[in-house]
Amino acid sequence: MFTRAFALATIERATKTAAQSALLVLGADQINALTADWADVGGFALGGFALSALFSIASGATGPTGPSLANETTTPPRHLKES
């Protein structure tokens, strides 16, 4: 759980959830970016990020090797692997 691959996978998942949360708020406001309440958008995105990261950490503590409860493993991208 305390590996670089796990951290990268957790950040990727949390970032995707943050974007989905922001789109949810914008969608609820009929996607008018000019009049959107950006404090709400940011708050929901940050909340989604935090929840996703916490779930990944909890899953890593109880699941196999990755930030998911599914049977998957994490491997760093080729450009980040140590020689």
Backbone atoms as SQL, in Angstrom:
CREATE TABLE atoms (id INTEGER PRIMARY KEY, chain TEXT, resi INTEGER, resn TEXT, atom TEXT, x REAL, y REAL, z REAL);
INSERT INTO atoms VALUES
  (1, 'A', 1, 'MET', 'N', 0.818, -1.188, 0.000),
  (2, 'A', 1, 'MET', 'CA', 0.000, 0.000, 0.000),
  (3, 'A', 1, 'MET', 'C', 0.867, 1.260, 0.000),
  (4, 'A', 2, 'PHE', 'N', 2.071, 1.180, 0.471),
  (5, 'A', 2, 'PHE', 'CA', 2.938, 2.354, 0.546),
  (6, 'A', 2, 'PHE', 'C', 3.949, 2.346, -0.595),
  (7, 'A', 3, 'THR', 'N', 3.446, 2.130, -1.807),
  (8, 'A', 3, 'THR', 'CA', 4.320, 2.119, -2.974),
  (9, 'A', 3, 'THR', 'C', 3.987, 3.292, -3.883),
  (10, 'A', 4, 'ARG', 'N', 4.904, 3.590, -4.751),
  (11, 'A', 4, 'ARG', 'CA', 4.695, 4.677, -5.716),
  (12, 'A', 4, 'ARG', 'C', 3.532, 4.338, -6.655),
  (13, 'A', 5, 'ALA', 'N', 3.452, 3.079, -7.095),
  (14, 'A', 5, 'ALA', 'CA', 2.383, 2.664, -8.002),
  (15, 'A', 5, 'ALA', 'C', 1.013, 2.831, -7.343),
  (16, 'A', 6, 'PHE', 'N', 0.916, 2.461, -6.076),
  (17, 'A', 6, 'PHE', 'CA', -0.350, 2.605, -5.347),
  (18, 'A', 6, 'PHE', 'C', -0.724, 4.089, -5.240),
  (19, 'A', 7, 'ALA', 'N', 0.239, 4.928, -4.913),
  (20, 'A', 7, 'ALA', 'CA', -0.029, 6.368, -4.777),
  (21, 'A', 7, 'ALA', 'C', -0.475, 6.964, -6.106),
  (22, 'A', 8, 'LEU', 'N', 0.199, 6.601, -7.205),
  (23, 'A', 8, 'LEU', 'CA', -0.187, 7.118, -8.520),
  (24, 'A', 8, 'LEU', 'C', -1.587, 6.658, -8.911),
  (25, 'A', 9, 'ALA', 'N', -1.905, 5.398, -8.647),
  (26, 'A', 9, 'ALA', 'CA', -3.238, 4.889, -8.966),
  (27, 'A', 9, 'ALA', 'C', -4.306, 5.580, -8.117),
  (28, 'A', 10, 'THR', 'N', -3.995, 5.831, -6.859),
  (29, 'A', 10, 'THR', 'CA', -4.939, 6.515, -5.972),
  (30, 'A', 10, 'THR', 'C', -5.173, 7.950, -6.437),
  (31, 'A', 11, 'ILE', 'N', -4.117, 8.651, -6.803),
  (32, 'A', 11, 'ILE', 'CA', -4.251, 10.027, -7.283),
  (33, 'A', 11, 'ILE', 'C', -5.028, 10.070, -8.592),
  (34, 'A', 12, 'GLU', 'N', -4.769, 9.109, -9.475),
  (35, 'A', 12, 'GLU', 'CA', -5.514, 9.058, -10.736),
  (36, 'A', 12, 'GLU', 'C', -7.004, 8.863, -10.477),
  (37, 'A', 13, 'ARG', 'N', -7.347, 7.914, -9.619),
  (38, 'A', 13, 'ARG', 'CA', -8.755, 7.663, -9.296),
  (39, 'A', 13, 'ARG', 'C', -9.406, 8.880, -8.662),
  (40, 'A', 14, 'ALA', 'N', -8.707, 9.505, -7.732),
  (41, 'A', 14, 'ALA', 'CA', -9.266, 10.658, -7.025),
  (42, 'A', 14, 'ALA', 'C', -9.445, 11.849, -7.966),
  (43, 'A', 15, 'THR', 'N', -8.517, 12.045, -8.889),
  (44, 'A', 15, 'THR', 'CA', -8.627, 13.137, -9.848),
  (45, 'A', 15, 'THR', 'C', -9.823, 12.930, -10.772),
  (46, 'A', 16, 'LYS', 'N', -10.024, 11.701, -11.213),
  (47, 'A', 16, 'LYS', 'CA', -11.186, 11.404, -12.057),
  (48, 'A', 16, 'LYS', 'C', -12.482, 11.652, -11.295),
  (49, 'A', 17, 'THR', 'N', -12.528, 11.255, -10.046),
  (50, 'A', 17, 'THR', 'CA', -13.729, 11.481, -9.240),
  (51, 'A', 17, 'THR', 'C', -13.955, 12.967, -9.017),
  (52, 'A', 18, 'ALA', 'N', -12.888, 13.732, -8.819),
  (53, 'A', 18, 'ALA', 'CA', -13.020, 15.184, -8.655),
  (54, 'A', 18, 'ALA', 'C', -13.617, 15.812, -9.906),
  (55, 'A', 19, 'ALA', 'N', -13.144, 15.383, -11.072),
  (56, 'A', 19, 'ALA', 'CA', -13.684, 15.919, -12.327),
  (57, 'A', 19, 'ALA', 'C', -15.152, 15.542, -12.490),
  (58, 'A', 20, 'GLN', 'N', -15.507, 14.313, -12.145),
  (59, 'A', 20, 'GLN', 'CA', -16.900, 13.883, -12.235),
  (60, 'A', 20, 'GLN', 'C', -17.774, 14.687, -11.280),
  (61, 'A', 21, 'SER', 'N', -17.270, 14.964, -10.091),
  (62, 'A', 21, 'SER', 'CA', -18.027, 15.749, -9.112),
  (63, 'A', 21, 'SER', 'C', -18.244, 17.176, -9.606),
  (64, 'A', 22, 'ALA', 'N', -17.211, 17.761, -10.201),
  (65, 'A', 22, 'ALA', 'CA', -17.338, 19.110, -10.736),
  (66, 'A', 22, 'ALA', 'C', -18.357, 19.151, -11.869),
  (67, 'A', 23, 'LEU', 'N', -18.321, 18.150, -12.735),
  (68, 'A', 23, 'LEU', 'CA', -19.295, 18.096, -13.826),
  (69, 'A', 23, 'LEU', 'C', -20.709, 17.894, -13.308),
  (70, 'A', 24, 'LEU', 'N', -20.842, 17.182, -12.209),
  (71, 'A', 24, 'LEU', 'CA', -22.155, 16.998, -11.601),
  (72, 'A', 24, 'LEU', 'C', -22.732, 18.339, -11.164),
  (73, 'A', 25, 'VAL', 'N', -21.923, 19.165, -10.529),
  (74, 'A', 25, 'VAL', 'CA', -22.390, 20.477, -10.085),
  (75, 'A', 25, 'VAL', 'C', -22.715, 21.355, -11.291),
  (76, 'A', 26, 'LEU', 'N', -21.838, 21.352, -12.293),
  (77, 'A', 26, 'LEU', 'CA', -22.088, 22.158, -13.484),
  (78, 'A', 26, 'LEU', 'C', -23.333, 21.667, -14.221),
  (79, 'A', 27, 'GLY', 'N', -23.512, 20.354, -14.269),
  (80, 'A', 27, 'GLY', 'CA', -24.689, 19.781, -14.926),
  (81, 'A', 27, 'GLY', 'C', -25.970, 20.143, -14.201),
  (82, 'A', 28, 'ALA', 'N', -25.911, 20.211, -12.885),
  (83, 'A', 28, 'ALA', 'CA', -27.088, 20.583, -12.105),
  (84, 'A', 28, 'ALA', 'C', -27.445, 22.046, -12.339),
  (85, 'A', 29, 'ASP', 'N', -26.445, 22.842, -12.713),
  (86, 'A', 29, 'ASP', 'CA', -26.658, 24.258, -13.005),
  (87, 'A', 29, 'ASP', 'C', -26.844, 24.470, -14.512),
  (88, 'A', 30, 'GLN', 'N', -27.148, 23.419, -15.237),
  (89, 'A', 30, 'GLN', 'CA', -27.369, 23.459, -16.683),
  (90, 'A', 30, 'GLN', 'C', -26.123, 23.857, -17.472),
  (91, 'A', 31, 'ILE', 'N', -24.956, 23.557, -16.961),
  (92, 'A', 31, 'ILE', 'CA', -23.656, 23.771, -17.610),
  (93, 'A', 31, 'ILE', 'C', -23.500, 25.186, -18.176),
  (94, 'A', 32, 'ASN', 'N', -23.701, 26.157, -17.344),
  (95, 'A', 32, 'ASN', 'CA', -23.448, 27.541, -17.720),
  (96, 'A', 32, 'ASN', 'C', -22.209, 28.002, -16.964),
  (97, 'A', 33, 'ALA', 'N', -21.057, 27.827, -17.582),
  (98, 'A', 33, 'ALA', 'CA', -19.794, 28.114, -16.916),
  (99, 'A', 33, 'ALA', 'C', -19.635, 29.590, -16.557),
  (100, 'A', 34, 'LEU', 'N', -20.337, 30.466, -17.245),
  (101, 'A', 34, 'LEU', 'CA', -20.196, 31.891, -16.963),
  (102, 'A', 34, 'LEU', 'C', -20.886, 32.299, -15.669),
  (103, 'A', 35, 'THR', 'N', -21.948, 31.588, -15.312),
  (104, 'A', 35, 'THR', 'CA', -22.679, 31.960, -14.089),
  (105, 'A', 35, 'THR', 'C', -22.569, 30.899, -13.007),
  (106, 'A', 36, 'ALA', 'N', -21.700, 29.935, -13.204),
  (107, 'A', 36, 'ALA', 'CA', -21.550, 28.861, -12.220),
  (108, 'A', 36, 'ALA', 'C', -20.975, 29.405, -10.914),
  (109, 'A', 37, 'ASP', 'N', -21.382, 28.822, -9.821),
  (110, 'A', 37, 'ASP', 'CA', -20.811, 29.169, -8.525),
  (111, 'A', 37, 'ASP', 'C', -19.552, 28.311, -8.357),
  (112, 'A', 38, 'TRP', 'N', -18.411, 28.902, -8.697),
  (113, 'A', 38, 'TRP', 'CA', -17.166, 28.135, -8.742),
  (114, 'A', 38, 'TRP', 'C', -16.708, 27.670, -7.371),
  (115, 'A', 39, 'ALA', 'N', -17.150, 28.327, -6.328),
  (116, 'A', 39, 'ALA', 'CA', -16.835, 27.847, -4.978),
  (117, 'A', 39, 'ALA', 'C', -17.536, 26.513, -4.736),
  (118, 'A', 40, 'ASP', 'N', -18.785, 26.386, -5.188),
  (119, 'A', 40, 'ASP', 'CA', -19.497, 25.114, -5.067),
  (120, 'A', 40, 'ASP', 'C', -18.843, 24.032, -5.925),
  (121, 'A', 41, 'VAL', 'N', -18.491, 24.400, -7.144),
  (122, 'A', 41, 'VAL', 'CA', -17.845, 23.434, -8.046),
  (123, 'A', 41, 'VAL', 'C', -16.551, 22.925, -7.409),
  (124, 'A', 42, 'GLY', 'N', -15.732, 23.834, -6.915),
  (125, 'A', 42, 'GLY', 'CA', -14.478, 23.439, -6.269),
  (126, 'A', 42, 'GLY', 'C', -14.699, 22.629, -5.006),
  (127, 'A', 43, 'GLY', 'N', -15.710, 23.008, -4.233),
  (128, 'A', 43, 'GLY', 'CA', -16.007, 22.271, -3.003),
  (129, 'A', 43, 'GLY', 'C', -16.438, 20.841, -3.279),
  (130, 'A', 44, 'PHE', 'N', -17.301, 20.657, -4.274),
  (131, 'A', 44, 'PHE', 'CA', -17.730, 19.308, -4.629),
  (132, 'A', 44, 'PHE', 'C', -16.571, 18.497, -5.201),
  (133, 'A', 45, 'ALA', 'N', -15.749, 19.133, -6.033),
  (134, 'A', 45, 'ALA', 'CA', -14.598, 18.439, -6.612),
  (135, 'A', 45, 'ALA', 'C', -13.619, 18.003, -5.521),
  (136, 'A', 46, 'LEU', 'N', -13.339, 18.899, -4.581),
  (137, 'A', 46, 'LEU', 'CA', -12.431, 18.567, -3.483),
  (138, 'A', 46, 'LEU', 'C', -13.023, 17.459, -2.608),
  (139, 'A', 47, 'GLY', 'N', -14.318, 17.542, -2.358),
  (140, 'A', 47, 'GLY', 'CA', -14.977, 16.484, -1.577),
  (141, 'A', 47, 'GLY', 'C', -14.899, 15.142, -2.276),
  (142, 'A', 48, 'GLY', 'N', -15.127, 15.133, -3.592),
  (143, 'A', 48, 'GLY', 'CA', -15.024, 13.884, -4.363),
  (144, 'A', 48, 'GLY', 'C', -13.616, 13.331, -4.341),
  (145, 'A', 49, 'PHE', 'N', -12.625, 14.215, -4.468),
  (146, 'A', 49, 'PHE', 'CA', -11.222, 13.802, -4.423),
  (147, 'A', 49, 'PHE', 'C', -10.906, 13.144, -3.086),
  (148, 'A', 50, 'ALA', 'N', -11.306, 13.807, -1.999),
  (149, 'A', 50, 'ALA', 'CA', -11.005, 13.295, -0.658),
  (150, 'A', 50, 'ALA', 'C', -11.695, 11.950, -0.409),
  (151, 'A', 51, 'LEU', 'N', -12.965, 11.846, -0.779),
  (152, 'A', 51, 'LEU', 'CA', -13.675, 10.579, -0.573),
  (153, 'A', 51, 'LEU', 'C', -13.062, 9.450, -1.381),
  (154, 'A', 52, 'SER', 'N', -12.718, 9.724, -2.621),
  (155, 'A', 52, 'SER', 'CA', -12.107, 8.700, -3.457),
  (156, 'A', 52, 'SER', 'C', -10.763, 8.251, -2.888),
  (157, 'A', 53, 'ALA', 'N', -9.950, 9.210, -2.455),
  (158, 'A', 53, 'ALA', 'CA', -8.645, 8.862, -1.883),
  (159, 'A', 53, 'ALA', 'C', -8.815, 8.026, -0.608),
  (160, 'A', 54, 'LEU', 'N', -9.773, 8.403, 0.240),
  (161, 'A', 54, 'LEU', 'CA', -10.011, 7.636, 1.465),
  (162, 'A', 54, 'LEU', 'C', -10.496, 6.219, 1.166),
  (163, 'A', 55, 'PHE', 'N', -11.382, 6.086, 0.188),
  (164, 'A', 55, 'PHE', 'CA', -11.847, 4.752, -0.196),
  (165, 'A', 55, 'PHE', 'C', -10.702, 3.919, -0.773),
  (166, 'A', 56, 'SER', 'N', -9.821, 4.539, -1.550),
  (167, 'A', 56, 'SER', 'CA', -8.679, 3.803, -2.098),
  (168, 'A', 56, 'SER', 'C', -7.750, 3.329, -0.992),
  (169, 'A', 57, 'ILE', 'N', -7.505, 4.177, -0.006),
  (170, 'A', 57, 'ILE', 'CA', -6.643, 3.782, 1.112),
  (171, 'A', 57, 'ILE', 'C', -7.290, 2.659, 1.907),
  (172, 'A', 58, 'ALA', 'N', -8.593, 2.781, 2.166),
  (173, 'A', 58, 'ALA', 'CA', -9.297, 1.724, 2.897),
  (174, 'A', 58, 'ALA', 'C', -9.299, 0.424, 2.101),
  (175, 'A', 59, 'SER', 'N', -9.480, 0.513, 0.793),
  (176, 'A', 59, 'SER', 'CA', -9.476, -0.685, -0.052),
  (177, 'A', 59, 'SER', 'C', -8.096, -1.312, -0.090),
  (178, 'A', 60, 'GLY', 'N', -7.056, -0.481, -0.117),
  (179, 'A', 60, 'GLY', 'CA', -5.691, -0.995, -0.131),
  (180, 'A', 60, 'GLY', 'C', -5.345, -1.723, 1.151),
  (181, 'A', 61, 'ALA', 'N', -5.946, -1.293, 2.253),
  (182, 'A', 61, 'ALA', 'CA', -5.679, -1.937, 3.541),
  (183, 'A', 61, 'ALA', 'C', -6.396, -3.280, 3.667),
  (184, 'A', 62, 'THR', 'N', -7.471, -3.473, 2.910),
  (185, 'A', 62, 'THR', 'CA', -8.238, -4.711, 3.043),
  (186, 'A', 62, 'THR', 'C', -8.220, -5.568, 1.789),
  (187, 'A', 63, 'GLY', 'N', -7.901, -4.969, 0.645),
  (188, 'A', 63, 'GLY', 'CA', -7.948, -5.691, -0.625),
  (189, 'A', 63, 'GLY', 'C', -6.614, -6.293, -1.002),
  (190, 'A', 64, 'PRO', 'N', -6.481, -6.674, -2.285),
  (191, 'A', 64, 'PRO', 'CA', -5.231, -7.291, -2.754),
  (192, 'A', 64, 'PRO', 'C', -4.055, -6.311, -2.737),
  (193, 'A', 65, 'THR', 'N', -3.627, -5.798, -3.881),
  (194, 'A', 65, 'THR', 'CA', -2.431, -4.942, -3.887),
  (195, 'A', 65, 'THR', 'C', -2.684, -3.530, -4.378),
  (196, 'A', 66, 'GLY', 'N', -3.827, -3.248, -4.924),
  (197, 'A', 66, 'GLY', 'CA', -4.093, -1.925, -5.486),
  (198, 'A', 66, 'GLY', 'C', -5.131, -1.157, -4.692),
  (199, 'A', 67, 'PRO', 'N', -5.484, 0.039, -5.176),
  (200, 'A', 67, 'PRO', 'CA', -6.456, 0.876, -4.489),
  (201, 'A', 67, 'PRO', 'C', -7.893, 0.496, -4.820),
  (202, 'A', 68, 'SER', 'N', -8.116, -0.745, -5.180),
  (203, 'A', 68, 'SER', 'CA', -9.441, -1.215, -5.546),
  (204, 'A', 68, 'SER', 'C', -9.700, -2.544, -4.857),
  (205, 'A', 69, 'LEU', 'N', -10.963, -2.850, -4.634),
  (206, 'A', 69, 'LEU', 'CA', -11.300, -4.155, -4.058),
  (207, 'A', 69, 'LEU', 'C', -11.332, -5.247, -5.119),
  (208, 'A', 70, 'ALA', 'N', -11.225, -4.866, -6.380),
  (209, 'A', 70, 'ALA', 'CA', -11.173, -5.836, -7.467),
  (210, 'A', 70, 'ALA', 'C', -9.807, -6.526, -7.455),
  (211, 'A', 71, 'ASN', 'N', -9.716, -7.614, -8.132),
  (212, 'A', 71, 'ASN', 'CA', -8.473, -8.385, -8.188),
  (213, 'A', 71, 'ASN', 'C', -7.569, -7.804, -9.272),
  (214, 'A', 72, 'GLU', 'N', -6.985, -6.667, -8.995),
  (215, 'A', 72, 'GLU', 'CA', -6.078, -6.029, -9.941),
  (216, 'A', 72, 'GLU', 'C', -4.796, -5.650, -9.222),
  (217, 'A', 73, 'THR', 'N', -3.753, -5.486, -9.979),
  (218, 'A', 73, 'THR', 'CA', -2.475, -5.093, -9.395),
  (219, 'A', 73, 'THR', 'C', -2.066, -3.745, -9.978),
  (220, 'A', 74, 'THR', 'N', -1.194, -3.067, -9.282),
  (221, 'A', 74, 'THR', 'CA', -0.697, -1.786, -9.767),
  (222, 'A', 74, 'THR', 'C', 0.754, -1.948, -10.202),
  (223, 'A', 75, 'THR', 'N', 1.055, -1.387, -11.340),
  (224, 'A', 75, 'THR', 'CA', 2.433, -1.356, -11.826),
  (225, 'A', 75, 'THR', 'C', 2.701, 0.055, -12.321),
  (226, 'A', 76, 'PRO', 'N', 3.875, 0.569, -12.034),
  (227, 'A', 76, 'PRO', 'CA', 4.178, 1.922, -12.489),
  (228, 'A', 76, 'PRO', 'C', 4.314, 1.951, -14.013),
  (229, 'A', 77, 'PRO', 'N', 4.009, 3.085, -14.633),
  (230, 'A', 77, 'PRO', 'CA', 4.210, 3.211, -16.073),
  (231, 'A', 77, 'PRO', 'C', 5.672, 2.982, -16.428),
  (232, 'A', 78, 'ARG', 'N', 5.926, 2.565, -17.640),
  (233, 'A', 78, 'ARG', 'CA', 7.290, 2.241, -18.066),
  (234, 'A', 78, 'ARG', 'C', 8.272, 3.378, -17.823),
  (235, 'A', 79, 'HIS', 'N', 7.836, 4.613, -18.057),
  (236, 'A', 79, 'HIS', 'CA', 8.767, 5.726, -17.899),
  (237, 'A', 79, 'HIS', 'C', 9.069, 6.035, -16.441),
  (238, 'A', 80, 'LEU', 'N', 8.325, 5.433, -15.495),
  (239, 'A', 80, 'LEU', 'CA', 8.589, 5.665, -14.075),
  (240, 'A', 80, 'LEU', 'C', 9.259, 4.463, -13.387),
  (241, 'A', 81, 'LYS', 'N', 9.428, 3.374, -14.119),
  (242, 'A', 81, 'LYS', 'CA', 10.069, 2.197, -13.520),
  (243, 'A', 81, 'LYS', 'C', 11.541, 2.471, -13.291),
  (244, 'A', 82, 'GLU', 'N', 12.001, 1.951, -12.153),
  (245, 'A', 82, 'GLU', 'CA', 13.417, 2.117, -11.830),
  (246, 'A', 82, 'GLU', 'C', 14.216, 1.066, -12.580),
  (247, 'A', 83, 'SER', 'N', 15.417, 1.427, -13.016),
  (248, 'A', 83, 'SER', 'CA', 16.247, 0.489, -13.787),
  (249, 'A', 83, 'SER', 'C', 16.919, -0.492, -12.896);
